Amino acid sequence: MRSIPLQIRNILKEVAEELGEPYIVVEDVYYHEFEFLKDCMERTQKGADYSEYENILLKHLGTFYASKGRINYMVRRFNKNKEDGGS
């Protein structure tokens, strides 16, 4: 079983009751969206140019896209941590 924060678990229980579906079905649907997003983001090779990353639209949640500035910031921070001996 997944470790789920209490607030999210309560929301999922309410949705399951409202829809008349088993709790586990609602939980699987909830996690499937984020697993799909993670899989799409991981498809692009590390070190690729930001323009190679996909824009991902999840209906009712919005579009997730690569920002050149954000990627550059994360690369600089990662490199700084490596130089400082961090993990």
N, C-alpha and C positions, 0 to 999 in steps of 0.2 A: 504494500500500500504506500502511496505517496505521502510525503510530509507536506501538509497543507496548513497554512495559517488559519486560525480559527475564524476570522472575519470572512475569508474567502469560502471556507467550508460552509458557513452559515448561509451565505448567498447562494451557493450551489444547491444546498438543501431546499431553500425557498423556491428556486427555479424548478427543481425536480418535483416538488409537491404541486406547484402551479401547473406544470405540464403533464403531471401524472406519469412521469418516467422514473425508472430506478435511479437512485443517486449516482451509481457507478457510471451510468450512461452519460449523465450530465457532466461528470468529472472528466470522462474520456474526451468528450467534445471540447471542453474548456482547454485541456492540455494539448489536444491535437493541433489547435490553431497556433500555439506557441512553438510546438515541435516543428511544424511546417515552416514557420518563420525562421527558426534556427537553422533548419536544413537548407533553406534557400540562401541564407546569409553565408553559410559555410561552403557553398558550391564554388565561390570565387577563390582563386589561388591567393595565398598569402603574398603580400608585396605587390599585388596588382594595382594598376592605376584606378583611382576612384571611379572613373567612367565605366569600368568593366563590371561594377557591382549592379545588380538588378534593383529596380524599384519594385517593391512588393506591396500590393493592395490587399488588405484584409477588410472585407465589407464590414461596416459599422465600427471598425477600430481605426481605420485610416491607412495612409501610405507610409511605408518605411523606406527611406532612401539614404544613399551614401552621400555625405556632405564632405567636400574636399577639405574644408577647414577642420572638421571634426576628426577625420582620418589622420590628417597631418598632426593634430594635437595628440592623438592616441599613440602614433608612432614615436613622436618625440618623447612622450612620457615613458613609453616602454623602453626606449633606448637609454633614457636617463636612469631608470630603475636598474637596468642591466649594468650600467657603468658604476652605480652606487653599490653594487653587490646584492641587490634585491632579487626577488624571484619574478 
